[in-house]
Amino acid sequence: MADDRTPPSNKSGFLMSIVRTLSSSADFEQREKEKTRIEKAYRESDKRLSEHVTNHYDDIIKVMTAFSAMTKSINESREKIHKIKDDLNSCKTLLHFKRDELRKLWRDGVEHKAVLAMLDQIEQMKEVPDKMDNYLSGKHYLHATDLIVQSVAKLETSLSTVEALRDLRSELTARKERLHEVLIEELNRQIYEKSAVSRSLGRRGSWRRGQKDLLFLKSSMFSRDGEMVSEDGRLLCEVKEDLSSSPEENLPRFISILIESLAVLKKLPEAVEGIKMRIQPGLLTLVARASQQVLESGGDSLASQNQPRYLLDLLETIFQQFRGVAQMHELVLKNVHRSMQSGESQSEVSGMPMRSDLMYDMKDVWSEIQAVLQVLLSQYLDVRNSLSNRQQAPSGFDEPSMDISQYFSKKRQAKPKKISLFRFDASLHALSTNSYIEDSRQFDAAGYLGDQGLMAGLSKHQLVCKPAANNVTAIYKPLRSFIQEIEKAMEMESTSSLQEFVTDFVQNAFLGQVHQKVSQSIDAATRGFDALRNVIDDKVRRELGVPRPLLQSTVTVDRNIQDLQELMHDLPDYADQFLNMICNVLRDYRDKCHSAYRDIVQHGSDEKRVISAQWAKDEDISRFLRSLPSWRTLQPGEGQELDRTMCSEEEMRALNSKEAVILIRNLSSDETLIPQQEIITDVTQMRTVANVHESLEWFAGRLQQFTDSLSGRSTSNLGPPATSPADIPPVSEKTLAAMNTLVQDFRDLAEICMLLLHLEVRVHCFYYLLPVAKQSNYAGPIDDLDPDSNVLKLNKDLTSMEEVLAHSLQPKKFKYIFESLGYLVSSILINSVQFLKKINENGIKKMCRNILAIQQNLTNITLTRESDLDRARLFYELLYLTPDDILNSIAEKGPHFTGTEYTQLIQLYHRSHPGIKVAVQDGHMQRLLQIIEKGQNETIST
């Protein structure tokens, strides 16, 4: 069955195929079947057609109705067109006959139209004040200006004869004359208020926002938005104002609108002059406002505090605001020049063109900024008092050859009393304006303090910190950067006036004050007899992180050096001057330390030194002591495992023996004793020497750290450098070499102090032990149970030194002082056997008690058993034997002592037993010599 959606061509083909089937079929039944099938399909199609007609009956009716209406409308339109054509032909004929009457009616219409237009203008003039108020309230100044200029022009021309508008004409003329004042005030407000509104004070987040706004302002000045700026950067003449947006959203566009409005009013010269006269007051207003913001953020008592960081916050805020003001003035000048070059703004004022002397440029703006900053800095840097004292400051303080000792010399101690460090009666708040100007003239400070107008303007603002010359340290770097910006903006080849002011202040006032302050501080710390005996307390020691007390004078000098290092960082342009100050201070302190050292080690009118001091300065003895492993363990960076790893016990004993031999050869070679004045009897002097050593070693390390940072050779084991080399310009090689020399001088003196202590303890042993053999009796009939009095004195002396040095020296240095002392004492006692006249068993027991007492005391001091003293005890116990037994023991077991020691021992035995014949004595000596030689030969052969 064919589908109703079958295309017509397909349906025709289908019908033809049925006809062919019926025609070709020979069987009747076949034709009947085909007929039945076709009839059935027909009935189904008819049924479906009926259903469609039924379902879409309404649509069919609508279509038929619409078609009938359209046909009827077309017929009616045809009839109307024919009628119109007939009417037009009739009108044409009638108008041809009434031409004059029509011309008269047309003229009446024109007159009526002119009257209506005048009435409309009058109505518009009445609405002008309200429109003006709306425009001004919305700050759409260009529309307001155009409106009032056009309105006044109409009132003075086409509407001049209308007497009803006389009052309105007077009102609008007056408003027009006042409008340029409103525009100038708005322009100044945009320059000094809106441009700085987002540049808040010292908080870093606000500062970054200010930077962002400044970059936006600078970029928007050269944007092509609104056709303000052309592609080559020139301002275009066309300025448009959008009533749908706020004018202040785009600050550069708003400035151009204000300038264009002034140009339309022909008040541009008056505006430029007003802006020029307002620069200084506007800048002063910004300073006062920023000061108030800093005061509010820091609290009411901020001005009474000495917080230079608030001054830094104030200056950073002012710098940002001044940058914004300069950008605004640059934009104003660009718009002024645009208006002058455009045809609309080249009109003359009173028949004369705009005078060039009324114009200003960016150099004028930056000059005013420098003047305001100069006066502001004069207040906060206390320039008046600094200049009044500059004659008292040293003139050659920054010269490398300057002898700073003149400020430390004892004969000049009274000089600081004549100088008043603090003059509160001459402070800024205690002086009137007149006395301020008079004093500034007296000290030729007009170039520093600025003119009276600026001073009067700035005197109204509150100070954010106390005026002081030292405030320059907190502000120098940002101030120098801002000065460089000014010089770059002004395209200056020479130095700017603000830079000259800062340079003069630093060189003529600040450096002298710093030098004087350092001089007085160090002089106070090093003056007096106990200056090198006072040490820091535990609190300061913990703050410094040092294990042992340091001299107060050293810490004071170090703090002053640190202050000068910070000044090198804060004022890098004057690093050489501050480094020269450091060198001069170090030279003087080095001389004072050497003088104090000489006072300790010298005695008598001939300035003869104690024995230990002479040996510490002796090149041979000093070189030998410095070569010992025990000395190398004291040096930083040498490796702390040197003490016992590089030398065996036998090698250490040999080195100790060599040291003992050197000392014995110099101190106990004859019958004389050591005079008391050749030793340091006051243990407090020993403590002072120890404190000097610790202090100078610590001080030299810090100086070396600073010197390495200057030369770019900062060592990792000294920690981070106090001053980064990148922050300081390169210093002169001569000054750097002088610094290295001074560092080495302090280190050498510290090492000499350590050698002195090492030797002094050993000289004390000689001082007390030599009389034990030379003056005491060891052949008495009574067994004295107590050790020798000199031994007791030695133990007491060693204990006193141990108590003093244990608190003054680091453990490894304390160990160095008392290490191998047992071997030396043993060697002294063994060598002293030659000075004993006689000895018996009681004397032998007494000598052993002496050795035991010293051994116990040294053990308590070193916390290790002093086994070296067992050797001395065994040596004296050999006296219990006869010479033959001693010689047989040597022959059997080998020698435990030297041949000289055995010889002196047998000689003492012979002196103690006078009944022995000389021949027997000679035989003992001969046999001893043979045994020793035989042992030496066997040792060589092996």
Secondary structure as the mmCIF struct_conf table of DSSP 4:
data_model
#
loop_
_struct_conf.conf_type_id
_struct_conf.id
_struct_conf.beg_label_comp_id
_struct_conf.beg_label_asym_id
_struct_conf.beg_label_seq_id
_struct_conf.end_label_comp_id
_struct_conf.end_label_asym_id
_struct_conf.end_label_seq_id
TURN_TY1_P TURN_TY1_P1 ASP A 4 ARG A 5
BEND BEND1 THR A 6 THR A 6
HELX_RH_AL_P HELX_RH_AL_P1 PRO A 8 SER A 24
HELX_RH_AL_P HELX_RH_AL_P2 PHE A 28 ASN A 55
TURN_TY1_P TURN_TY1_P2 HIS A 56 HIS A 56
HELX_RH_AL_P HELX_RH_AL_P3 TYR A 57 PHE A 97
HELX_RH_AL_P HELX_RH_AL_P4 ARG A 99 SER A 137
TURN_TY1_P TURN_TY1_P3 GLY A 138 LYS A 139
HELX_RH_AL_P HELX_RH_AL_P5 TYR A 141 GLU A 156
TURN_TY1_P TURN_TY1_P4 THR A 157 THR A 161
HELX_RH_3T_P HELX_RH_3T_P1 GLU A 163 LEU A 165
HELX_RH_AL_P HELX_RH_AL_P6 ARG A 166 TYR A 192
TURN_TY1_P TURN_TY1_P5 GLU A 193 GLU A 193
HELX_RH_3T_P HELX_RH_3T_P2 LYS A 194 ALA A 196
TURN_TY1_P TURN_TY1_P6 VAL A 197 SER A 198
BEND BEND2 LEU A 201 GLY A 202
HELX_RH_AL_P HELX_RH_AL_P7 ARG A 204 MET A 221
TURN_TY1_P TURN_TY1_P7 PHE A 222 PHE A 222
HELX_RH_3T_P HELX_RH_3T_P3 ASP A 225 GLU A 227
STRN STRN1 VAL A 229 VAL A 229
TURN_TY1_P TURN_TY1_P8 GLU A 231 ASP A 232
BEND BEND3 GLY A 233 GLY A 233
HELX_LH_PP_P HELX_LH_PP_P1 ARG A 234 ARG A 234
STRN STRN2 LEU A 235 LEU A 235
HELX_LH_PP_P HELX_LH_PP_P2 LEU A 236 LEU A 236
BEND BEND4 CYS A 237 CYS A 237
TURN_TY1_P TURN_TY1_P9 LEU A 243 SER A 244
BEND BEND5 SER A 245 SER A 245
HELX_RH_3T_P HELX_RH_3T_P4 PRO A 247 GLU A 249
BEND BEND6 ASN A 250 ASN A 250
HELX_RH_AL_P HELX_RH_AL_P8 LEU A 251 LEU A 265
TURN_TY1_P TURN_TY1_P10 LYS A 266 LYS A 266
HELX_RH_AL_P HELX_RH_AL_P9 LEU A 268 GLY A 298
HELX_RH_3T_P HELX_RH_3T_P5 ASP A 300 SER A 304
BEND BEND7 GLN A 305 GLN A 305
HELX_RH_AL_P HELX_RH_AL_P10 PRO A 308 GLN A 341
BEND BEND8 SER A 342 SER A 342
HELX_RH_3T_P HELX_RH_3T_P6 GLY A 343 SER A 345
HELX_LH_PP_P HELX_LH_PP_P3 SER A 347 GLU A 348
STRN STRN3 VAL A 349 VAL A 349
TURN_TY1_P TURN_TY1_P11 SER A 350 GLY A 351
STRN STRN4 MET A 352 MET A 352
HELX_LH_PP_P HELX_LH_PP_P4 PRO A 353 ARG A 355
HELX_RH_3T_P HELX_RH_3T_P7 SER A 356 LEU A 358
HELX_RH_AL_P HELX_RH_AL_P11 MET A 362 TYR A 380
TURN_TY1_P TURN_TY1_P12 LEU A 381 ASP A 382
HELX_RH_AL_P HELX_RH_AL_P12 VAL A 383 SER A 388
TURN_TY1_P TURN_TY1_P13 ASN A 389 GLN A 392
BEND BEND9 ALA A 393 ALA A 393
BEND BEND10 SER A 395 GLY A 396
TURN_TY1_P TURN_TY1_P14 PHE A 397 ASP A 398
BEND BEND11 GLU A 399 GLU A 399
TURN_TY1_P TURN_TY1_P15 PRO A 400 SER A 401
HELX_RH_3T_P HELX_RH_3T_P8 ILE A 404 TYR A 407
TURN_TY1_P TURN_TY1_P16 PHE A 408 PHE A 408
HELX_RH_3T_P HELX_RH_3T_P9 LYS A 410 ARG A 412
TURN_TY1_P TURN_TY1_P17 GLN A 413 ALA A 414
HELX_RH_3T_P HELX_RH_3T_P10 LYS A 415 LYS A 418
BEND BEND12 ILE A 419 ILE A 419
BEND BEND13 LEU A 421 LEU A 421
HELX_RH_3T_P HELX_RH_3T_P11 PHE A 424 ALA A 426
BEND BEND14 SER A 427 SER A 427
HELX_RH_3T_P HELX_RH_3T_P12 LEU A 428 ALA A 430
BEND BEND15 LEU A 431 LEU A 431
HELX_RH_AL_P HELX_RH_AL_P13 THR A 433 GLN A 442
TURN_TY1_P TURN_TY1_P18 PHE A 443 ASP A 444
HELX_RH_AL_P HELX_RH_AL_P14 ALA A 446 LEU A 449
HELX_RH_AL_P HELX_RH_AL_P15 GLN A 452 LEU A 458
TURN_TY1_P TURN_TY1_P19 SER A 459 LYS A 460
BEND BEND16 HIS A 461 HIS A 461
HELX_LH_PP_P HELX_LH_PP_P5 GLN A 462 LEU A 463
BEND BEND17 VAL A 464 CYS A 465
HELX_RH_3T_P HELX_RH_3T_P13 ALA A 469 ASN A 471
HELX_RH_AL_P HELX_RH_AL_P16 VAL A 472 MET A 490
TURN_TY1_P TURN_TY1_P20 GLU A 491 GLU A 491
BEND BEND18 GLU A 493 SER A 494
HELX_RH_AL_P HELX_RH_AL_P17 SER A 497 PHE A 505
HELX_RH_PI_P HELX_RH_PI_P1 VAL A 506 PHE A 510
HELX_RH_AL_P HELX_RH_AL_P18 LEU A 511 THR A 526
BEND BEND19 GLY A 528 GLY A 528
TURN_TY1_P TURN_TY1_P21 PHE A 529 ARG A 533
STRN STRN5 VAL A 535 VAL A 535
HELX_RH_AL_P HELX_RH_AL_P19 ASP A 538 LEU A 544
TURN_TY1_P TURN_TY1_P22 GLY A 545 GLY A 545
BEND BEND20 PRO A 547 ARG A 548
STRN STRN6 LEU A 551 LEU A 551
HELX_RH_AL_P HELX_RH_AL_P20 GLN A 552 ASP A 570
BEND BEND21 LEU A 571 LEU A 571
HELX_RH_3T_P HELX_RH_3T_P14 PRO A 572 TYR A 574
HELX_RH_AL_P HELX_RH_AL_P21 ALA A 575 VAL A 601
STRN STRN7 GLN A 602 HIS A 603
TURN_TY1_P TURN_TY1_P23 GLY A 604 GLU A 607
STRN STRN8 LYS A 608 ARG A 609
HELX_LH_PP_P HELX_LH_PP_P6 VAL A 610 VAL A 610
HELX_RH_AL_P HELX_RH_AL_P22 ILE A 611 LYS A 617
HELX_RH_AL_P HELX_RH_AL_P23 GLU A 619 SER A 627
BEND BEND22 LEU A 628 LEU A 628
HELX_RH_AL_P HELX_RH_AL_P24 PRO A 629 ARG A 632
TURN_TY1_P TURN_TY1_P24 THR A 633 LEU A 634
BEND BEND23 GLN A 635 GLN A 635
TURN_TY1_P TURN_TY1_P25 PRO A 636 GLY A 637
BEND BEND24 GLU A 638 GLU A 638
TURN_TY1_P TURN_TY1_P26 GLN A 640 GLU A 641
HELX_RH_AL_P HELX_RH_AL_P25 LEU A 642 THR A 645
BEND BEND25 MET A 646 CYS A 647
HELX_RH_AL_P HELX_RH_AL_P26 GLU A 649 LEU A 667
BEND BEND26 SER A 668 GLU A 671
HELX_LH_PP_P HELX_LH_PP_P7 THR A 672 PRO A 675
HELX_RH_3T_P HELX_RH_3T_P15 GLN A 676 GLU A 678
BEND BEND27 ILE A 679 ILE A 679
HELX_RH_AL_P HELX_RH_AL_P27 VAL A 683 SER A 711
TURN_TY1_P TURN_TY1_P27 GLY A 712 GLY A 712
HELX_RH_3T_P HELX_RH_3T_P16 SER A 716 LEU A 718
BEND BEND28 PRO A 720 PRO A 720
BEND BEND29 ALA A 722 THR A 723
HELX_RH_3T_P HELX_RH_3T_P17 PRO A 725 ASP A 727
BEND BEND30 ILE A 728 ILE A 728
HELX_LH_PP_P HELX_LH_PP_P8 PRO A 729 SER A 732
HELX_RH_AL_P HELX_RH_AL_P28 GLU A 733 LYS A 774
TURN_TY1_P TURN_TY1_P28 GLN A 775 GLN A 775
BEND BEND31 SER A 776 SER A 776
STRN STRN9 TYR A 778 TYR A 778
BEND BEND32 PRO A 781 ILE A 782
BEND BEND33 ASP A 786 ASP A 786
HELX_LH_PP_P HELX_LH_PP_P9 PRO A 787 ASP A 788
HELX_RH_AL_P HELX_RH_AL_P29 SER A 789 SER A 808
BEND BEND34 LEU A 809 LEU A 809
HELX_RH_AL_P HELX_RH_AL_P30 PRO A 811 PHE A 818
TURN_TY1_P TURN_TY1_P29 GLU A 819 SER A 820
HELX_RH_AL_P HELX_RH_AL_P31 LEU A 821 ASN A 831
HELX_RH_3T_P HELX_RH_3T_P18 SER A 832 PHE A 835
STRN STRN10 ILE A 839 ILE A 839
HELX_RH_AL_P HELX_RH_AL_P32 GLU A 841 THR A 862
BEND BEND35 LEU A 863 THR A 864
TURN_TY1_P TURN_TY1_P30 SER A 867 SER A 867
HELX_RH_AL_P HELX_RH_AL_P33 ASP A 868 GLU A 877
HELX_RH_3T_P HELX_RH_3T_P19 LEU A 878 TYR A 880
BEND BEND36 LEU A 881 LEU A 881
HELX_RH_AL_P HELX_RH_AL_P34 PRO A 883 LYS A 893
BEND BEND37 HIS A 896 PHE A 897
HELX_RH_AL_P HELX_RH_AL_P35 GLY A 899 SER A 912
TURN_TY1_P TURN_TY1_P31 PRO A 914 GLY A 915
BEND BEND38 ILE A 916 ILE A 916
HELX_RH_AL_P HELX_RH_AL_P36 VAL A 918 SER A 941
#
